[in-house]
């Protein structure tokens, strides 16, 4: 597993963990629709992209003509 994939997995895990801990402590109400669901979505996508190598933002940027930094 590459460093880039591990960074995505760890970053996504920490985002989701911080949301879960804040919800458990009662400082965040995840039962109502809020911008925190967007944060959870970003965290989940980071986490899953580390395992699957599929990233929606990566796909959109490539279609927009942005070049990859690793020469692909």
Buried (B, 14 or more C-beta within 10 A) or exposed (E): EEEEBEEBBEBBBEBBEEBBEBBEEEEBEBEEEEEBEEBBEBBBBBBBBBEEEEBEEEEEEEEEEEEEEEEE
